[in-house]
């Protein structure tokens, strides 16, 4: 598994460097997940959250002071 993790990090770093033209970032750690989901569903999910910028949270404030 460690070899696969290293290869994935190397490939992602190359993508960031050459495709995204970001020469200051380096992928040093990756989490690998095993999934039984359909690949098309995972691609659709990735597209959906790729430019996700906010999250709605249904919550109540516990501390009402201005701190």
Order of alpha helices (4+ residues) and beta strands (2+ residues): alpha-alpha
